[in-house]
Amino acid sequence: MNTPLAEALSVALLVAVLAWAVIRPFGLPEAVMAVPAAALAVATGAISLDHARAEAERLGPVVGFLAAVLVLAHFCDLEGLFEACGAWTARWAGGRPVRLLTAVFALASAITAVLSLDATIVLLTPVVFATAARTGVRPKPHVYACTHLSNTASLLLPVSNLTNLLAFAASGLSFTRFAALMALPWLVAIGAEYMVFRRFFARDLAVAAPAPASGEPPEPPLFALVTVACTLAGFVVTSTFGVDPVWAALAGALVLAGRALARGKAGVPTVVRAAAPAFLAFVLALGVVVRAVVDNGLADALGHVLPAGTGLPALLGVAALAAVLANLINNLPAVLVLLPLAAPAGPGAVLAVLLGVNIGPNLTYAGSLATLLWRRIVHQHEHGVDLREFTRLGLLAVPSALVPAVVALWGALRIL
């Protein structure tokens, strides 16, 4: 296939895959469009079989890690971790909206960092709805915080987001050094988001709430907490000895899943569903389609506009480009496109890309898959989401968080 035709076909396939992921006709999974699109790209020669195989091999460990983390998060929920978090949050807030927002920010940031953004979207968002109803406060600021923090608060660890796993592999950093470099940008970005939320939702947060009903908090799910703590320690140990962190994630998932199976609380089909095989297939197929777009001209075009170097202006430019691209084609394709271009400049440029594709998607619905999933969950709870309000909040929050986070990254790179 000649280059112009291959370029047109690969772009059309990518648009079709992303449109399907946004709309999901009849509730069908994203893979229904993505897998045939990847197969068509290979069959027509838009991407060579060798390049498609290489892309699948590159994404294989990342997809395996994602599956393990999803299983871990699901069985943490089964152990009652998220229900207990909601009860603790409601008790601490005491019916005061600002305190509840602070608690949701802290809880969502911790869950996103440790158990990935999917846990915050799928498992914490319903808990926040229930907590707001229990305490009598308006749910909007707290529910919006879930989607914003599922993106912004996923900066800290390689395990927090699929984009992080890809950037971690491209950066050449150890697990601990990645976390050390991203700790300050993570804190700065969350702090900036919090200030924006306090101002943007001032009216909702000023409405008094009735005193919540008193009651004993649930027993802490110690087994789940210990398992998660040991899994995190396993990430550090495996990284120190050059072992792929997927083995630590798999061990944690097997412990919690095995406990549920042994106690009769789940079956093998439950474990398989928790791993979300359709979504994993979507990620692999999307990677192949994006690689076809990159091979047929997008890499050259972006290579001309991607800033070079690791100075502060260059890092700001890289992050801004990544944020724009994430809102145009979704953050997962954006990171797949930009990482090969940024990697030669070193880990600083790679992490700047990550800041852009993790914070930037808070601007639009289509910016990340997490935001699309959050919107469906919100509608299931019969809570409307106004597009203009969502966009106005994003226009304030994204630059307010992205710029100081890049400055913090630049400082961390020089200090550490």
C-alpha positions in Angstrom: 0.0 0.0 0.0 1.4 3.4 -0.9 2.1 5.9 1.9 -0.8 8.4 1.3 -3.4 5.6 1.2 -1.9 3.8 4.2 -1.9 7.1 6.1 -5.5 7.8 5.3 -6.6 4.3 6.2 -4.7 4.2 9.5 -6.1 7.6 10.5 -9.6 6.5 9.6 -9.2 3.3 11.6 -8.0 5.2 14.6 -10.9 7.7 14.4 -13.3 4.8 14.2 -11.8 3.0 17.2 -11.9 6.1 19.3 -15.4 7.0 18.3 -16.6 3.5 19.1 -14.9 3.8 22.5 -16.6 7.1 23.2 -20.1 6.0 22.0 -20.0 2.3 22.7 -23.1 1.4 20.7 -25.5 -1.0 22.4 -23.0 -1.1 25.3 -20.6 -3.3 23.3 -17.0 -3.3 24.5 -14.3 -1.2 22.9 -12.6 -4.3 21.5 -15.5 -5.0 19.1 -14.2 -2.2 16.9 -10.5 -2.1 17.9 -9.6 -5.8 17.2 -11.0 -5.9 13.6 -9.4 -2.5 12.9 -6.0 -3.8 13.9 -6.5 -6.9 11.8 -7.5 -4.7 8.8 -4.5 -2.5 9.3 -2.2 -5.6 9.1 -4.2 -7.2 6.2 -4.0 -4.1 4.0 -0.4 -3.4 4.7 -1.0 -0.2 6.6 1.3 -1.7 9.2 3.7 -4.6 8.6 3.2 -7.9 10.4 6.6 -7.5 12.0 5.8 -4.1 13.4 2.4 -5.3 14.6 4.0 -8.2 16.4 6.7 -5.9 17.9 4.1 -3.6 19.2 2.1 -6.4 20.8 5.3 -7.7 22.4 6.1 -4.3 23.8 2.6 -3.9 25.3 2.4 -7.4 26.5 4.0 -6.9 29.9 2.1 -3.7 30.4 -1.2 -5.4 29.7 -0.4 -8.2 32.0 0.4 -5.8 34.8 -2.9 -4.0 34.1 -4.8 -7.2 34.4 -3.2 -8.0 37.8 -3.9 -4.6 39.2 -7.6 -4.8 38.1 -8.0 -8.1 39.8 -6.3 -6.7 42.9 -8.6 -3.7 43.0 -11.7 -5.9 42.5 -11.0 -8.2 45.3 -10.0 -5.3 47.6 -13.6 -4.1 47.0 -14.9 -7.6 47.7 -13.0 -7.5 51.0 -14.9 -4.3 51.9 -12.1 -1.8 51.6 -14.0 0.8 49.6 -17.1 0.5 51.8 -15.0 1.0 54.9 -13.3 4.0 53.2 -16.6 5.6 52.6 -17.8 5.1 56.2 -14.5 6.5 57.5 -14.8 9.5 55.2 -18.4 10.2 56.2 -17.6 9.9 59.9 -14.6 12.3 59.6 -16.4 14.9 57.5 -19.2 15.1 60.0 -21.7 16.6 57.5 -19.4 19.5 56.6 -19.0 19.7 52.8 -15.5 21.2 52.8 -14.2 18.5 55.1 -15.9 15.9 52.9 -14.2 17.3 49.8 -10.8 17.3 51.6 -11.4 13.7 52.6 -12.4 12.7 49.0 -9.4 14.4 47.6 -7.1 12.5 50.0 -8.9 9.1 49.6 -9.1 9.4 45.8 -5.5 10.4 45.5 -4.3 7.5 47.6 -6.5 4.9 45.8 -5.6 6.2 42.4 -1.9 6.1 43.2 -1.9 2.7 44.8 -4.7 0.7 43.0 -4.8 2.6 39.7 -7.3 5.1 38.4 -9.8 2.4 37.4 -10.4 1.6 41.1 -11.2 5.3 41.7 -13.6 5.5 38.8 -15.3 2.1 39.0 -15.3 1.5 42.8 -14.8 4.8 44.6 -17.3 6.9 42.6 -20.3 4.9 43.7 -19.0 5.0 47.3 -18.7 8.8 47.1 -22.4 9.1 45.8 -23.5 7.0 48.8 -21.4 9.0 51.2 -22.8 12.3 50.0 -26.3 11.0 50.3 -25.6 9.7 53.8 -24.2 13.0 55.0 -26.7 15.1 53.2 -24.3 17.2 51.2 -24.5 18.1 47.5 -22.7 15.3 45.6 -21.4 17.3 42.6 -18.0 18.6 43.9 -17.1 15.3 45.4 -18.2 13.2 42.3 -16.3 15.6 40.0 -13.3 15.2 42.2 -13.3 11.4 41.4 -12.8 11.9 37.7 -10.3 14.8 38.0 -8.2 12.9 40.5 -8.4 9.6 38.6 -6.3 11.5 36.0 -4.3 14.0 38.0 -3.5 11.8 41.0 -2.3 9.0 38.8 1.1 10.6 38.4 2.9 9.2 41.4 3.7 5.5 40.7 4.3 3.4 37.6 1.3 1.3 38.7 -1.2 4.2 38.9 -2.2 4.4 35.3 -1.7 2.5 32.0 0.0 5.6 30.6 2.5 5.4 33.6 3.3 1.8 32.8 4.2 2.8 29.2 6.2 5.8 30.3 8.0 3.7 33.0 9.1 1.2 30.4 10.3 4.0 28.1 12.1 6.1 30.8 14.7 3.6 32.0 14.0 4.6 35.6 13.7 2.3 38.6 10.4 2.1 40.4 11.7 4.1 43.4 13.4 6.8 41.2 10.2 7.2 39.1 8.2 7.7 42.3 10.8 10.1 43.8 10.8 12.3 40.7 7.0 12.4 40.4 6.2 12.9 44.1 6.5 16.7 44.0 4.6 17.2 40.7 1.9 14.9 42.1 1.5 16.9 45.3 1.6 20.2 43.4 -1.0 19.1 40.9 -3.4 17.8 43.5 -3.0 20.9 45.6 -3.7 23.1 42.5 -6.8 21.0 41.7 -8.0 21.4 45.3 -7.8 25.2 45.2 -9.7 25.3 41.9 -12.4 23.0 43.3 -12.8 25.1 46.4 -13.4 28.2 44.3 -15.4 26.7 41.5 -17.8 24.8 43.8 -18.0 27.5 46.5 -21.8 27.6 46.4 -22.2 23.8 46.7 -19.7 23.6 49.5 -21.4 26.4 51.4 -24.7 24.6 51.7 -25.2 23.3 55.3 -25.8 19.6 55.7 -27.7 17.8 58.4 -25.8 16.0 61.1 -25.1 12.4 59.8 -26.5 9.5 61.6 -24.1 8.1 64.2 -22.9 4.5 64.0 -20.0 2.3 64.6 -17.5 2.3 61.7 -16.9 -1.0 60.0 -14.0 -3.2 60.9 -10.9 -2.4 58.8 -10.3 -5.1 56.2 -6.8 -5.9 57.5 -6.1 -8.7 55.1 -6.7 -6.5 52.1 -4.7 -3.6 53.6 -1.7 -5.9 54.4 -1.9 -7.5 50.9 -1.8 -4.1 49.2 1.1 -2.9 51.4 3.1 -6.1 50.7 2.3 -5.7 46.9 3.7 -2.1 47.0 6.8 -3.3 48.9 7.1 -6.0 46.2 7.2 -3.3 43.5 10.2 -1.7 45.2 12.0 -5.0 45.7 11.4 -6.3 42.1 12.6 -3.0 40.7 15.7 -3.1 42.8 16.7 -6.5 41.5 15.7 -5.8 37.9 12.6 -8.1 38.0 9.5 -7.0 36.1 7.0 -5.5 38.7 4.2 -7.6 37.0 5.3 -10.5 39.3 4.6 -8.5 42.4 1.2 -7.4 41.1 0.4 -10.9 40.1 1.3 -12.2 43.6 -1.0 -9.7 45.3 -3.8 -10.5 42.9 -3.4 -14.2 43.4 -3.4 -13.8 47.2 -6.7 -11.9 47.4 -8.4 -13.9 44.6 -7.2 -17.1 46.1 -8.7 -16.1 49.5 -12.0 -15.3 47.9 -12.1 -18.6 45.9 -11.2 -20.6 49.1 -14.0 -18.9 51.1 -16.5 -19.4 48.3 -17.1 -15.7 47.7 -16.0 -15.8 44.1 -15.5 -18.3 41.3 -13.0 -18.5 38.4 -15.3 -16.6 36.1 -15.4 -13.7 38.6 -11.6 -13.6 38.5 -11.6 -13.6 34.7 -14.2 -10.8 34.5 -12.2 -8.8 37.0 -9.2 -8.9 34.7 -11.4 -7.2 32.0 -10.1 -9.4 29.0 -12.1 -7.3 26.5 -10.4 -4.1 27.6 -7.0 -5.7 27.5 -7.7 -6.8 23.9 -8.7 -3.2 23.2 -5.4 -1.9 24.6 -3.4 -4.3 22.4 -5.4 -3.6 19.3 -5.3 0.2 19.9 -1.5 0.0 20.2 -1.3 -1.7 16.7 -3.6 0.9 15.1 -1.7 3.8 16.7 1.6 2.2 15.5 0.2 2.2 12.0 -0.6 5.9 12.2 2.9 6.6 13.5 4.6 4.5 10.8 2.7 6.4 8.1 3.6 10.0 8.9 2.4 11.1 12.3 5.8 10.6 13.9 7.5 12.8 11.4 4.9 15.5 11.8 5.1 15.5 15.6 8.9 15.3 15.5 9.0 18.7 13.9 6.9 20.4 16.6 8.1 18.5 19.7 10.4 20.8 21.7 14.0 19.5 22.2 16.0 19.5 25.4 15.1 19.2 29.1 15.1 22.9 30.1 12.0 24.4 31.7 10.6 25.9 28.4 11.1 22.6 26.6 9.4 20.6 29.3 6.5 23.0 29.3 6.2 22.7 25.6 6.3 18.9 25.7 3.6 18.7 28.4 1.4 21.2 26.6 1.7 19.3 23.3 0.9 16.1 25.1 -2.2 17.6 26.8 -3.5 18.9 23.5 -2.9 15.6 21.7 -4.6 13.7 24.6 -7.8 15.8 24.1 -7.7 15.3 20.3 -7.0 11.6 20.1 -7.4 10.4 23.8 -4.5 10.1 26.2 -3.6 6.4 25.5 -3.0 6.9 21.8 -1.2 10.2 22.6 1.3 8.5 24.9 1.9 5.7 22.5 2.7 8.3 19.8 4.8 10.6 21.8 7.0 8.3 24.0 9.2 7.1 21.1 9.8 10.7 20.1 10.5 11.9 23.7 12.6 9.0 24.9 15.9 10.0 23.2 15.9 13.2 25.2 15.9 11.3 28.5 13.5 10.6 31.4 12.7 14.3 31.9 11.0 14.6 28.5 9.2 11.2 29.1 7.9 12.4 32.4 6.8 15.7 30.9 4.8 13.7 28.3 3.2 11.9 31.2 2.2 15.1 33.0 0.5 16.3 29.8 -1.4 13.1 29.1 -2.5 12.6 32.7 -3.5 16.1 33.7 -4.6 17.3 30.2 -7.6 14.9 29.8 -9.5 16.7 32.5 -10.4 19.3 29.9 -12.8 17.2 27.7 -14.9 14.0 28.0 -12.8 12.3 25.3 -9.5 13.0 26.9 -9.2 9.7 28.7 -11.1 6.4 28.9 -11.4 6.9 32.6 -13.5 10.1 32.1 -15.7 8.3 29.6 -16.3 5.5 32.1 -16.9 8.0 34.9 -19.6 9.7 32.8 -21.5 6.4 32.4 -21.3 5.7 36.2 -22.6 9.2 36.9 -25.6 8.7 34.6 -26.4 5.4 36.2 -26.8 7.3 39.5 -29.2 9.7 37.7 -26.9 12.6 38.2 -26.5 14.9 35.2 -23.2 16.1 33.9 -23.3 19.5 32.1 -20.8 19.6 29.2 -20.2 23.4 29.6 -19.7 23.1 33.3 -17.3 20.2 32.9 -15.3 22.2 30.3 -15.3 25.4 32.3 -13.9 23.5 35.3 -11.3 21.9 33.0 -10.2 25.2 31.5 -9.5 26.4 35.0 -8.0 23.2 36.5 -5.8 21.9 33.7 -3.5 24.9 33.3 -3.6 25.6 37.0 -2.3 22.0 37.7 -0.1 21.4 34.6 2.1 24.4 34.7 3.2 24.2 38.3 3.5 20.4 38.0 6.0 20.8 35.1 7.9 23.4 37.1 8.0 20.9 40.0 9.3 18.2 37.7 12.0 20.5 36.4 13.1 21.2 40.0 13.0 17.5 41.0 15.1 16.6 38.0 17.8 19.0 39.1 17.6 18.3 42.9 17.5 14.5 42.6 
